[in-house]
Amino acid sequence: MPQPPRHNLPAEPNRFVGRDRDLDELCELLADTRVVTLCGVGGIGKTRLALRVAARLVPAYPAGVWLVELARIGHAEQIERELARVLGVREESGRPLLDTVAARLGDARCLLVLDNCEHLVDRCAEVSARLVAACRRLGILATSREPLRIAGELVWRVPPLDLPEPGPPRPGAPLAEAVRLFLDRAAAVGTRLGEGSLADTVRLCRALDGLPLALELAAARTSMLSPGQIADRLDDRFSLLTTGGRTAPARQRTLLAAVEWSHDLLPAREQVLLRRLSVFAGAFDLDLAERVCAGPPLAPAEIVELLGGLVDKSLVQCDEDRRRYRLLETIKRFAAGRLADAGELDEVRDRHLGALCELQRGHFTTELVEPRVPWPRRLAALSAGRALVDDLRVALDWAVESRNVPLGLQLCFHSTGLLPVGGLTEIVGWAERLLALDLSGVPGWQVAQAKAYLAYGLEARDELERALRLAREAMDGLDGAGPYAMGVMHSLFVMVLLRLGRPEEALLHAQQGLELADAGDDPWNQASGLAGLSAVALVRGRLREAQRHGEEALRRAGEHGHRWIMARAATQLGAVAEARGDLMTAMSHYETAVPWLCELGSGVELARCLARGGRVAAMLHEFPAARERLGRSLALSRCTGQRQGVARCLVGLSVLAEAEGDLEGAVLTAAAAAGLREEIRQHSVSSRTEGLLARARGKLGDARTVALWARGRAMAPDEAARHVLDGAVTAGREGVAPAGDATVLPGAVPPAPQVTGAADEVLSPRAARSPSGVSAVGTVAAGMVGAVTALSAAGAGSPLTAREQEIAALLTRGLSNRAIAEELVISPATVARHIANIMDKLGHTSRAQIAVWAAEHLRVSA
C-alpha cells in the first residue's frame, strides 16, 4: 500500500544557488526553536530559502512538512480555511475551524511553512500562537516582511547574497554568491558569460545589493544586453528589470512590483518617512533622521517609532546596535521617486543641507578649535564627519544646484572628513564651483575663508603662485572669520613662501601667526607657528634655532592632542636631525609620527613620512626596513593618486638599490623618477647624479649605463619600483658598505625639511633658480658663515667632486650663479649644471639646503 505524502512542497523551478551557511544555520535553529520567522524586504529570497530549508527537514518531521501559501489570501478569516485545506481538515459544525486544525495536528511532529504573512500579519500571529500553544511538537517556519511578535519566536533576517570584495576580481578566487546566481540565471536564458565580462558582472551585482530578484531579472536581460550595458542603465532599473517569469506571482514579475508590494502595505506615516529617508546617500543615525525627516505631518518625536517600524518591515537596514541605518539602493531609488512625486524633494534636500552644516560645524570645532579636548573626543568628531562623507558630497551638490552659496561654503570649510577621503582635486573642485556662483549676498569673511580653503588645495597640487595670490586675497577679508582661521592662514603663507624660496617673508607670517595663537591660547596654531619658525630656521642654516622651535612645536602639539599636528611637529624634528647628520634621531622622529598618521588614516602624509623613513633606513643600511617602508609608501601614493609621492619613492628606491650594490636598479629607478617628474611637470634636476653615472659606467660600461637610463625613462613607475622591491641584495655584495658605516653611502645627507603634511619640500626646484639663473634664495645663508678659506680633508670622502665642493662652499655666501661663475672663471650654465648634480647626489631640492650641508660637512669658515 503506497505511503501517504509527507509534504506538499513544490519542485524547485531552477537550481538553488548559494546560502549554504544560511541553510545549515536555519536547520539547526529549527531543531531547538518552534517558531522561526524569515524576515526581509521583497525580492530578498525569503520564500525560496524557506522552501529549501523545509525540503531538507522533511525526514525530521514524521507528520509532514506543509506549505501554506498566504499571498493569494486577501482576508484574515481565510487563513484558517487555507490551513484546513492544506491539511485535509473538514470544518465541524459548531466547532471553531482552528480548534479542528489543532486537533488534527495533535502531538505529531509537524512543520508548517507559512509563506508571505506580511499583509495578514496580525491574524497570522494569532493563529500561530494558538497552534503552538495547543500542539507541543508543532514547528512553524514563517516568511514575512516583519516579525509575527509572538512568544518564543526567533526572527531571522534574510541577508542579501554575498557580494564580491571591493576591487577588481582576483583570478582564480571563488565567485561570490551574487555573481554565481547571476551567471547561472544568465546561462538559463542562453547567455554564456566569459572571464571578460566578470568585472562588469561584479559591478552589476554590487549595484543591485545582492538582491536575488533583481539579479534574476537582470540576468533575463542578458539575451539583449551585456552585463556592462545593464549596469550602465541601472539608474532606470524599474523600467529595465521587467522580465520575470510568466508563472511567477505578479509581485515578483518586475522589480517595481516587488518593491511596491512592500511599500503599499506600509501605514501612511511610515510611507512619508521612507520617502524622506531616500535623501541620505549613506548610512545615517537617529539624530540625523530626526533633523532631516521631521516636518508636517511628522513630528520629531515620532521618528524613532516610525523608523523602528521600517526596520521591522525590512525596508530599512540597521547595524546590530541599531545606531546606524541605511536603505538598500533599490529601495532608495524607489523611495526617491515617491519623494519627487510628493513634491517634497527640494524641501527635504534643504533640511539635509542645513542639518549637515550644523553637525559639521560642531565636529570641526571639537576636532580642531577647542583647546584641551581629549584626543578620543577629537578623533570621534573626525570619524563622525568621515562617516558622512557621501552625504557631504550630496549636500554640496545641492548647495551648488540650488545656488545656496552661504551654506555651501560653510559646509565646504567645515568638512575636514573630505580632505583625506576625496583628495586634493575634490577640495579645489568644491571651492571653485561655489566661488563661481553669485557671491553678492555672501559675507566677505566667508568668501575669504573659501579662498583660503581653495589656496590650501592649490598649494598641495603645486600651483604655488595661484595659491599665494588667493591666500593674499583671503587674508584681506578674514577679519570676521576669527583668530583661528587667521592663524591657519599664516601657516599656509609660511608653507607657500618657503616653497617659493622666500624665507624672509615666510618668517614674518610664522611670527604673526604665533603671536595670534599665543594671544588666543590656541595650541593648534601655536604648534603650527613654531613648526613654521623651525622650518624657516632650517632653511637659513640655523640648526640650533630650528631644533629649539621644533621641540617647542612638538610640546604644544601634544597639548592640543590632534595626531596630525603632532605628526607634523615630529617630522619637522626629523628633518632637523637629518640636517645635523643624526640619522638615528631622524629615524626615531619619523617612526614616532607613523602610528599617529596611521590612526588618522591620512594616506598622503603617511606615504610621505614612510618614504622619508625608508630613505634614512637605506642610509643606515637597514635594508629590510627601508624596503618595507618604501613599498608601503609606494602603495599609498598609488592609492591616493599622488604621482609626486610615487616619484619620491622611486628616488628613495634608487638610494636603496645603490646602497645594496645594485647599480642597475639604482639607474633604472632614478631614470623612472626623472621621467615621472617631467610627466607631471614638476621642474626638477635630473634624478641621476654625476657620481652615480660615473660609478655605473665604471662597473657596467658606457653603453650599458646609457641603455639602462633609456630603459628606466621608458619604464612604468611600478615596473621600475618592483625591480628594487623584489630584488633584495645580500649583504657583502660588491659595492655595499659595512653595516653601520653610513658615511660611504652616496646621498647620506638630509632631505628637505617638511613644513606641513601637504608639502614635501620647503623649496621646490623651480623656486631654487629663477629663469635668469639668479638664486631666489641666495641670501638665505648669508651671515651663517663667512668667505670660504679652504675645503678640509673631510670633504674628500663626500659624494661631490672637487668642483662641486667648491660650488657648494660658495653657496654658503649666498652668491648667484653668475657671481660663482665669475669667481671660478666658468660659465653660469656650467654652474647651474653642477648645482643640479649636487642636488641629485645629496637628495636636496634647494640651494639653501646645499649651503647648510656645506657648512656642516666641508668645514667652511670665515
C-alpha positions in Angstrom: 0.0 0.0 0.0 1.5 3.4 -1.0 2.7 5.7 1.8 0.7 9.0 2.0 2.8 12.1 1.0 4.8 13.7 3.8 4.9 17.2 2.3 3.3 19.4 -0.4 6.4 21.3 -1.3 6.7 22.3 -5.0 9.5 21.2 -7.1 12.3 23.8 -7.5 11.9 25.7 -10.7 15.7 26.1 -11.2 19.0 25.5 -9.4 19.3 26.8 -5.9 22.5 28.9 -5.7 24.4 29.8 -2.5 23.3 30.4 1.1 25.0 27.2 2.3 25.8 28.7 5.6 22.3 30.1 6.0 20.7 26.7 5.3 22.9 25.0 7.9 22.2 27.6 10.5 18.4 27.5 10.0 18.2 23.7 10.1 20.0 23.8 13.4 17.8 26.5 14.8 14.6 24.7 13.9 15.8 21.7 15.8 15.5 23.7 19.0 13.2 26.6 18.2 9.5 26.1 17.5 8.8 29.4 15.6 11.3 30.9 13.2 10.3 33.8 11.0 12.4 34.7 8.0 12.2 38.5 7.6 13.4 40.6 4.7 12.5 43.1 2.0 10.6 41.9 -1.1 12.8 40.1 -3.5 15.4 39.1 -0.9 14.6 35.4 -1.4 12.6 34.5 1.8 10.3 32.1 0.1 13.0 30.2 -1.8 15.1 29.9 1.3 12.2 28.7 3.4 11.3 26.0 0.8 14.9 24.8 0.6 15.1 24.5 4.4 11.8 22.8 4.6 12.8 20.2 2.0 15.9 19.4 4.0 13.8 18.9 7.1 11.2 16.5 5.7 12.9 13.5 7.3 12.9 15.2 10.7 9.1 15.6 10.7 7.2 12.3 10.6 3.8 14.1 10.4 4.9 16.1 7.4 6.1 19.5 6.2 3.2 21.5 4.9 3.4 24.7 2.8 0.6 27.3 3.4 0.8 30.0 0.7 -0.9 33.1 2.0 -0.1 35.6 -0.7 -3.2 34.8 -2.6 -5.4 35.2 0.6 -7.0 38.6 0.8 -8.8 38.4 4.1 -7.7 37.4 7.6 -10.6 35.0 8.2 -9.5 32.9 5.2 -6.2 31.9 6.9 -7.8 29.0 8.9 -9.6 27.7 5.8 -6.4 27.6 3.8 -4.7 25.8 6.7 -7.6 23.3 6.8 -7.4 22.8 3.0 -3.7 22.1 3.0 -4.0 19.6 5.9 -7.2 18.0 4.6 -9.3 19.0 7.6 -13.1 19.4 7.2 -15.0 22.0 9.2 -17.1 20.6 12.0 -20.5 22.1 12.8 -20.5 24.1 16.0 -16.7 24.0 16.4 -14.2 26.7 15.5 -12.2 25.6 12.5 -8.9 26.5 14.2 -9.7 24.0 17.0 -10.3 21.3 14.4 -7.0 22.1 12.8 -5.2 21.9 16.2 -6.9 18.6 16.9 -5.7 17.3 13.6 -2.1 18.3 14.3 -2.2 17.0 17.9 1.1 15.9 19.3 2.5 14.8 16.0 5.9 16.2 14.9 4.9 18.5 12.1 6.3 21.7 10.4 4.1 24.4 8.9 5.6 26.8 6.4 3.5 30.0 6.5 4.7 31.9 3.4 4.1 35.6 2.9 2.4 36.7 6.1 3.1 40.4 5.9 -0.3 41.6 4.6 -2.2 39.5 7.2 0.5 39.6 9.9 -1.8 40.3 12.9 -4.1 37.3 12.2 -1.1 35.1 11.3 0.4 35.9 14.7 -2.8 34.9 16.5 -3.2 31.7 14.6 0.4 30.7 15.1 0.4 31.5 18.8 -2.8 29.4 19.3 -1.4 26.4 17.3 1.9 26.4 19.1 0.2 26.5 22.5 -2.1 23.7 21.6 0.4 21.4 19.6 3.5 20.9 21.7 5.5 19.3 18.8 4.5 21.6 16.1 7.1 23.8 14.4 6.4 26.9 12.3 8.6 28.4 9.7 7.1 31.7 8.5 8.2 34.2 5.9 7.2 37.9 6.4 8.4 41.4 5.8 8.0 41.9 9.6 8.1 39.7 12.6 4.9 38.0 14.0 5.9 39.1 17.5 4.6 36.1 19.4 6.1 34.3 22.4 9.0 32.0 21.5 9.5 33.4 18.0 13.1 33.7 16.7 13.4 36.4 14.0 16.0 35.6 11.3 16.8 38.5 9.0 17.5 37.2 5.5 20.6 39.0 4.2 21.3 39.8 0.5 23.5 37.3 -1.2 27.2 37.6 -0.5 28.8 40.3 -2.7 32.3 40.3 -4.2 35.0 42.1 -2.3 35.8 45.7 -3.4 38.4 46.0 -6.1 38.9 44.1 -9.4 38.1 40.3 -9.4 41.1 38.2 -8.4 41.9 35.4 -11.0 41.0 32.0 -9.6 39.2 33.3 -6.5 35.9 31.7 -5.6 32.9 33.6 -7.0 30.6 35.4 -4.6 27.0 34.1 -4.2 25.5 37.0 -6.1 27.8 36.5 -9.1 27.1 32.8 -9.1 23.4 33.4 -9.2 23.6 35.9 -12.0 25.8 33.7 -14.1 23.6 30.7 -13.5 20.4 32.6 -14.5 22.1 34.1 -17.5 23.1 30.7 -18.7 19.5 29.6 -18.3 18.4 32.1 -20.9 21.2 31.0 -23.2 23.9 33.6 -22.4 27.3 32.2 -21.6 29.4 34.9 -20.0 33.2 34.5 -20.1 36.0 36.0 -18.0 36.0 39.2 -20.0 32.6 40.1 -18.6 33.4 39.3 -15.0 34.3 42.8 -13.9 31.1 44.2 -15.3 29.1 41.4 -13.6 30.7 42.2 -10.3 29.9 45.9 -10.8 26.3 44.9 -11.6 25.9 42.6 -8.6 27.2 45.3 -6.2 24.8 47.9 -7.7 21.9 45.6 -7.1 22.9 45.0 -3.5 22.9 41.2 -4.0 19.1 41.2 -4.1 18.2 37.9 -5.7 15.0 39.0 -7.5 16.9 42.0 -9.0 19.7 39.7 -10.1 17.4 37.2 -11.7 15.5 39.9 -13.6 18.9 41.4 -14.7 20.1 38.0 -15.9 17.0 37.7 -18.0 18.1 40.8 -19.8 21.4 39.3 -20.9 19.7 37.9 -24.0 19.7 41.5 -25.3 22.3 43.5 -23.2 25.7 42.8 -21.8 26.3 43.0 -18.0 28.1 46.3 -18.5 25.2 47.7 -20.5 22.7 46.6 -17.8 24.9 48.2 -15.1 25.1 51.4 -17.0 21.3 51.6 -17.2 20.5 50.9 -13.6 19.5 54.5 -12.9 16.3 53.4 -14.7 16.2 50.0 -13.0 12.5 49.9 -12.5 11.7 50.1 -16.2 14.7 47.9 -17.2 14.1 44.9 -14.8 10.7 43.8 -16.0 11.1 40.3 -17.5 10.2 37.9 -14.7 8.7 34.5 -15.5 5.1 34.4 -16.5 4.3 31.8 -13.9 5.7 33.8 -11.0 3.4 35.7 -8.7 2.6 39.2 -10.1 4.5 40.9 -7.4 7.7 39.1 -8.5 7.5 39.7 -12.2 9.1 43.1 -12.1 11.4 44.8 -9.6 9.0 47.7 -9.3 6.1 45.3 -8.4 8.2 43.7 -5.7 9.1 46.9 -4.0 5.6 48.4 -4.4 4.1 45.3 -2.7 6.2 46.1 0.4 5.6 49.9 0.2 1.8 49.7 -0.3 1.4 47.7 2.9 3.0 50.5 5.0 0.9 52.8 7.1 0.7 56.3 5.6 3.1 57.9 8.0 5.8 55.2 7.5 5.5 55.8 3.7 6.2 59.5 4.4 9.3 58.7 6.4 10.6 56.1 3.9 10.5 58.5 1.0 12.2 61.2 3.1 15.0 58.8 4.1 15.9 58.5 0.5 17.7 61.8 0.7 20.6 60.2 2.6 23.4 59.0 0.4 25.0 56.7 3.0 24.3 55.4 6.5 22.6 57.7 9.0 21.8 57.8 12.7 18.5 58.6 14.5 19.6 62.1 15.3 20.2 63.0 11.7 17.0 61.3 10.6 15.1 63.4 13.1 16.7 66.6 11.9 16.1 66.0 8.3 12.9 64.0 8.1 10.7 65.7 10.7 8.2 68.1 9.4 4.5 68.1 8.8 2.9 65.6 9.0 5.7 64.0 11.1 6.8 65.4 14.5 10.4 64.8 15.6 9.2 62.6 18.5 7.5 60.2 16.0 10.6 59.4 14.0 12.1 56.8 16.4 8.9 54.7 16.4 8.4 55.1 12.6 12.0 54.2 11.9 11.7 51.2 14.1 8.7 50.1 12.1 10.5 50.4 8.8 13.4 48.3 10.3 11.0 45.6 11.5 9.4 45.6 8.0 12.9 45.1 6.4 12.7 48.3 4.3 15.5 49.9 6.4 18.7 48.0 7.3 20.4 48.6 10.6 23.6 47.5 12.4 23.5 45.2 15.4 23.3 48.1 17.9 20.6 49.9 15.9 22.8 53.0 15.8 23.4 53.3 12.1 20.7 52.8 9.4 20.7 52.6 5.6 18.4 51.8 2.7 19.3 49.2 0.0 19.9 51.0 -3.2 16.9 49.6 -4.9 14.6 50.7 -2.1 16.3 54.1 -2.1 15.7 54.6 -5.8 12.0 53.7 -5.4 11.6 56.0 -2.3 13.3 58.9 -4.1 10.8 58.6 -6.9 8.0 58.8 -4.3 9.7 61.9 -2.7 9.7 63.7 -6.0 6.1 62.7 -6.8 5.1 64.1 -3.4 6.7 67.5 -4.2 8.9 67.3 -1.2 12.3 66.9 -2.8 13.6 70.4 -2.6 12.3 71.0 1.0 13.9 67.8 2.3 17.2 68.4 0.5 17.3 71.9 2.0 16.8 70.4 5.5 19.5 67.8 4.7 22.0 70.6 3.8 21.2 72.7 6.8 21.4 69.7 9.2 24.8 68.7 7.8 26.1 72.3 8.1 25.1 72.3 11.8 26.6 68.9 12.5 29.9 69.6 10.7 30.4 72.9 12.4 30.2 71.1 15.8 32.5 68.3 14.6 35.0 70.9 13.3 35.1 72.9 16.5 35.6 69.8 18.6 38.2 68.3 16.4 40.4 71.4 15.8 39.4 74.6 17.6 38.5 73.9 21.2 41.6 73.7 23.5 42.3 70.9 25.9 39.8 68.4 24.4 40.9 64.8 25.0 42.1 63.0 21.8 39.4 60.4 21.9 36.8 63.1 21.6 38.7 64.8 18.8 39.0 61.5 16.9 35.3 60.8 17.4 34.4 64.2 15.9 36.7 63.5 12.9 35.3 60.0 12.5 31.7 61.3 12.7 32.5 63.7 9.8 34.1 61.0 7.8 31.1 58.7 8.2 29.0 61.3 6.5 31.3 61.8 3.5 28.8 60.6 0.9 26.1 62.8 2.4 28.5 65.7 2.4 29.0 65.4 -1.3 25.3 65.1 -2.0 24.6 68.2 0.2 27.4 70.2 -1.6 25.9 69.2 -4.9 22.6 70.5 -3.8 24.1 73.7 -2.5 25.6 74.3 -6.0 22.4 73.3 -7.8 20.2 75.4 -5.5 22.7 78.2 -5.5 22.8 78.3 -1.7 26.3 79.7 -1.6 26.5 80.6 2.1 25.5 77.1 3.4 27.6 75.5 0.7 30.8 77.5 1.7 30.1 76.8 5.3 29.8 73.0 4.7 32.8 73.0 2.5 35.0 74.7 5.0 34.0 72.6 8.0 34.1 69.2 6.3 37.6 68.1 7.2 36.5 64.5 6.5 36.6 65.3 2.8 40.3 66.2 2.9 41.9 62.8 3.2 39.0 60.9 1.6 38.4 62.8 -1.6 41.9 64.1 -2.2 43.1 67.4 -3.3 41.1 67.6 -6.5 37.9 67.4 -4.6 39.0 70.3 -2.3 39.7 72.5 -5.2 36.6 71.4 -7.1 34.1 72.2 -4.5 35.6 75.6 -3.6 35.8 76.6 -7.3 32.2 75.6 -8.1 30.9 77.6 -5.2 33.0 80.7 -5.7 31.9 80.7 -9.4 28.3 81.4 -8.3 26.7 84.8 -7.4 28.5 86.0 -4.2 26.6 89.3 -3.8 24.7 88.0 -0.7 27.6 86.2 0.9 29.6 87.9 3.8 33.1 88.9 2.8 34.7 86.9 5.5 33.0 83.7 4.3 34.3 84.3 0.7 37.8 84.9 2.1 37.5 81.7 4.1 36.6 79.8 1.0 39.5 81.3 -0.9 41.8 80.1 1.9 40.4 76.6 1.6 41.0 76.7 -2.2 44.5 78.1 -1.7 45.3 75.1 0.6 44.3 72.7 -2.1 46.2 74.5 -4.8 49.4 74.5 -2.7 49.1 70.8 -2.3 48.8 70.5 -6.1 51.9 72.6 -6.6 50.1 75.6 -8.1 52.1 77.8 -5.8 51.7 81.2 -7.5 48.0 80.9 -7.7 47.8 79.6 -4.1 49.8 82.7 -3.0 47.5 85.1 -4.9 44.4 83.6 -3.4 45.9 83.5 0.1 46.6 87.2 -0.1 43.1 87.8 -1.2 41.8 85.7 1.6 43.9 87.4 4.3 42.5 90.8 3.3 39.0 89.7 4.2 39.4 87.2 7.1 38.8 89.6 10.0 35.3 88.3 10.6 36.4 84.7 10.5 38.1 84.7 13.9 41.7 84.3 15.1 41.8 80.5 14.5 41.2 81.0 10.7 43.7 83.8 10.7 46.3 81.6 12.3 45.8 78.8 9.8 46.1 81.4 7.0 49.5 82.5 8.3 50.7 78.8 8.3 49.6 78.5 4.7 51.6 81.5 3.8 54.7 80.0 5.5 54.2 76.8 3.5 53.8 78.5 0.2 56.5 81.2 0.6 59.1 78.7 1.7 58.4 76.6 -1.3 58.8 79.7 -3.5 62.2 80.4 -1.9 61.1 83.5 0.1 62.1 82.6 3.7 62.2 86.2 5.0 58.5 86.7 4.1 57.7 83.3 5.5 59.4 84.2 8.8 57.1 87.3 9.2 54.0 85.2 8.7 55.2 82.5 11.1 55.9 85.1 13.8 52.5 86.8 13.2 50.6 83.5 13.4 52.4 82.6 16.6 51.6 86.0 18.2 47.9 85.5 17.3 47.9 81.9 18.7 49.6 83.0 21.9 47.1 85.8 22.4 44.2 83.4 21.9 45.5 80.4 23.8 45.3 78.4 20.6 47.6 75.4 20.9 47.0 74.2 17.3 48.2 77.4 15.7 50.9 77.7 18.4 52.3 74.4 17.3 51.9 75.2 13.6 53.6 78.6 14.0 56.5 77.1 15.9 56.9 74.4 13.2 57.0 77.1 10.6 59.7 79.0 12.6 61.7 75.8 12.8 61.4 75.2 9.0 62.5 78.8 8.3 65.4 78.5 10.6 66.4 75.2 9.0 66.4 76.8 5.5 68.5 79.6 6.8 71.0 77.2 8.3 70.3 77.9 11.9 70.1 74.4 13.2 70.0 75.1 16.9 67.2 77.6 16.4 65.4 75.1 14.2 65.8 72.4 16.9 64.6 74.7 19.7 61.4 75.7 17.8 60.8 72.2 16.6 60.9 70.8 20.2 58.6 73.5 21.4 56.2 72.8 18.5 56.0 69.2 19.5 55.3 70.1 23.1 52.4 72.5 22.1 51.1 69.9 19.6 51.0 67.4 22.4 48.9 69.9 24.5 46.4 70.1 21.6 46.4 66.4 21.2 45.5 66.1 17.5 47.6 63.4 15.9 48.0 65.4 12.6 49.7 68.4 14.2 51.8 66.1 16.4 53.0 64.2 13.4 53.8 67.5 11.6 56.0 68.6 14.5 57.7 65.2 14.8 58.5 65.1 11.1 59.9 68.6 11.3 62.2 67.5 14.1 63.2 64.5 11.9 64.2 66.9 9.1 66.3 68.9 11.5 68.0 65.8 12.8 68.8 64.8 9.2 70.3 68.2 8.6 72.6 67.6 11.6 73.6 64.2 10.1 72.0 62.4 13.0 70.2 59.7 11.1 69.2 57.6 14.1 67.4 60.5 15.7 65.7 61.4 12.4 64.5 57.8 12.1 63.2 57.9 15.6 61.1 61.0 14.9 59.7 59.6 11.7 58.8 56.3 13.4 57.0 58.4 16.1 54.9 60.1 13.5 53.9 56.9 11.6 51.4 55.4 14.1 49.8 58.8 14.6 49.2 59.1 10.9 48.0 55.5 10.7 45.4 56.3 13.4 44.2 59.2 11.3 44.1 57.1 8.1 45.9 60.0 6.5 47.3 58.4 3.3 49.2 61.2 1.7 51.0 62.3 4.8 51.7 58.7 5.9 53.2 58.0 2.4 55.5 60.9 2.7 56.6 60.0 6.2 57.3 56.4 5.2 59.3 57.5 2.2 61.5 59.7 4.4 61.9 56.9 6.9 62.7 54.4 4.1 65.4 56.6 2.7 67.0 57.1 6.1 66.9 53.4 6.8 68.7 52.8 3.5 71.4 55.2 4.5 71.7 53.3 7.8 72.0 50.0 5.9 68.8 48.8 7.5 67.7 47.3 4.1 64.7 45.2 5.1 63.2 48.2 6.9 63.9 50.5 4.1 62.3 48.1 1.6 59.2 47.7 3.7 58.7 51.4 4.3 59.3 52.4 0.7 57.0 49.7 -0.5 54.2 50.8 1.8 54.8 54.4 0.8 54.6 53.5 -2.9 51.3 51.6 -2.4 49.8 54.5 -0.5 50.9 57.0 -3.1 49.3 54.9 -5.8 46.0 54.6 -3.9 45.8 58.3 -3.2 46.7 59.2 -6.8 49.9 61.1 -5.7 52.3 60.8 -8.6 54.7 63.2 -6.8 54.7 60.6 -4.0 55.5 57.8 -6.4 58.4 59.8 -7.8 59.6 60.4 -4.2 59.6 56.7 -3.6 61.5 55.9 -6.8 64.3 58.3 -5.6 64.4 56.5 -2.3 64.5 53.1 -4.0 67.4 54.4 -6.1 69.3 55.2 -2.9 68.4 51.8 -1.5 69.5 50.0 -4.7 72.9 51.6 -4.8 73.4 51.1 -1.1 72.8 47.4 -1.7 75.2 47.3 -4.6 72.5 47.1 -7.3 73.7 49.7 -9.7 71.3 48.6 -12.4 68.4 49.0 -10.1 69.7 52.4 -9.0 69.9 53.7 -12.6 66.5 52.3 -13.6 64.6 53.7 -10.6 66.4 57.1 -10.8 65.6 57.3 -14.5 62.0 56.4 -14.0 61.7 59.1 -11.3 63.1 61.6 -13.7 60.6 60.6 -16.4 57.6 60.8 -14.0 58.6 64.2 -12.7 58.8 65.5 -16.2 55.4 64.0 -16.9 53.7 65.8 -14.1 55.6 69.0 -14.9 57.5 69.1 -11.7 60.5 71.1 -12.6 63.5 69.3 -11.0 67.0 68.4 -11.6 68.0 65.1 -13.2 67.3 62.1 -10.9 70.8 60.7 -11.5 73.9 62.1 -10.0 77.1 62.5 -12.0 78.8 60.4 -9.4 76.3 57.5 -9.8 76.6 57.6 -13.5 80.3 57.5 -13.3 80.2 54.6 -11.0 77.8 52.8 -13.2 80.0 53.5 -16.3 83.0 52.1 -14.4 81.1 49.0 -13.3 78.8 48.4 -16.3 80.4 50.3 -19.1 79.2 53.3 -21.0 76.9 51.5 -23.4 75.2 49.5 -20.7 74.7 52.6 -18.5 73.2 54.6 -21.4 70.9 51.7 -22.2 69.7 51.3 -18.6 69.0 55.0 -18.4 66.9 55.0 -21.5 65.1 51.8 -20.4 64.3 53.4 -17.0 63.0 56.5 -18.6 60.6 54.4 -20.6 59.6 52.2 -17.7 56.3 52.3 -15.9 56.9 53.5 -12.4 55.6 50.3 -10.8 57.8 48.2 -13.0 60.9 50.1 -12.0 59.9 50.0 -8.4 59.4 46.3 -8.5 62.9 45.8 -9.8 64.3 47.0 -6.4 61.5 45.9 -4.1 61.5 42.4 -5.4 65.3 42.1 -5.8 66.8 42.1 -2.4 70.6 42.1 -2.5 72.5 40.2 0.1 74.9 42.0 2.4 78.5 41.8 1.4 77.8 42.2 -2.3 80.4 44.3 -4.1 79.7 48.0 -3.5 77.8 47.5 -0.2 79.4 49.3 2.7 79.9 47.5 6.0 76.9 47.7 8.3 76.7 50.8 10.3 79.1 52.8 8.0 76.8 55.4 6.7 79.5 57.8 5.6 80.4 56.0 2.4 76.8 55.9 1.2 76.1 58.4 -1.7 73.4 60.7 -0.7 73.6 60.1 3.0 72.5 63.6 3.7 69.3 65.3 4.8 66.3 65.8 2.6 64.2 69.0 2.5 62.5 69.8 5.8 58.8 69.3 5.9 56.6 72.2 6.6 53.2 70.5 6.7 51.6 67.3 5.8 50.6 68.8 2.4 54.1 69.9 1.2 57.1 67.6 0.9 59.7 70.2 0.1 60.3 73.6 1.7 61.7 74.9 -1.5 60.7 73.4 -4.9 63.4 73.0 -7.6 61.7 75.7 -9.7 61.9 78.1 -6.7 65.6 77.4 -6.3 66.5 79.0 -9.6 64.9 81.9 -11.5 64.9 81.8 -15.3 67.9 84.1 -15.4 69.9 81.7 -13.2 70.0 84.1 -10.3 69.3 82.5 -7.0 65.9 83.3 -5.5 67.2 82.4 -2.0 70.9 83.2 -2.4 71.0 85.4 0.7 69.5 82.7 3.0 72.9 81.5 4.1 74.4 85.0 4.4 75.7 85.6 7.9 75.8 81.9 8.6 79.4 81.6 7.6 81.9 84.0 6.0 84.1 83.6 3.0 85.4 80.2 2.2 89.0 79.8 3.1 89.6 76.2 2.4 87.9 72.8 1.9 89.1 70.4 4.6 90.1 66.9 4.0 86.7 65.9 5.5 85.2 66.9 2.1 87.3 64.3 0.3 85.1 61.5 1.3 81.9 63.2 0.2 79.9 62.2 -2.8 80.7 65.5 -4.5 83.6 66.1 -6.9 86.2 68.7 -6.1 84.5 71.3 -8.3 81.1 70.6 -6.8 82.5 71.0 -3.3 83.9 74.4 -4.4 80.5 75.5 -5.7 78.7 74.1 -2.6 81.0 76.1 -0.4 80.4 79.3 -2.4 76.7 78.9 -2.0 77.2 79.5 1.8 78.0 83.1 0.8 74.6 83.5 -0.9 76.3 84.0 -4.4 74.2 83.8 -7.5 75.1 81.6 -10.4 76.7 84.5 -12.3 78.8 85.5 -9.2 80.0 82.0 -8.7 80.8 81.7 -12.4 82.9 84.9 -12.3 84.8 83.7 -9.2 85.6 80.3 -10.7 86.0 81.6 -14.3 83.4 79.2 -15.7 80.0 79.9 -17.4 76.7 80.4 -15.4 75.3 77.4 -17.4 78.1 75.2 -16.1 77.4 76.4 -12.5 73.7 75.6 -12.9 74.5 72.1 -14.2 76.9 71.5 -11.2 74.2 72.7 -8.7 71.7 70.3 -10.4 74.1 67.4 -9.9 74.7 68.4 -6.3 71.0 68.4 -5.6 70.7 64.9 -7.0 73.6 63.5 -5.1 72.6 65.0 -1.8 68.9 64.4 -2.2 68.2 68.2 -1.7 65.8 70.5 -3.6 67.2 74.0 -2.8 70.4 75.9 -2.8 69.9 76.9 0.8 69.9 73.2 1.8 73.2 72.7 0.0 74.6 75.7 1.9 73.6 74.1 5.2 75.2 70.8 4.2 78.4 72.5 3.1 78.7 74.4 6.3 78.5 71.1 8.3 80.4 68.7 6.0 83.1 70.9 4.3 84.1 72.9 7.3 83.6 76.2 5.6 84.9 79.0 7.8 85.1 82.7 7.7 
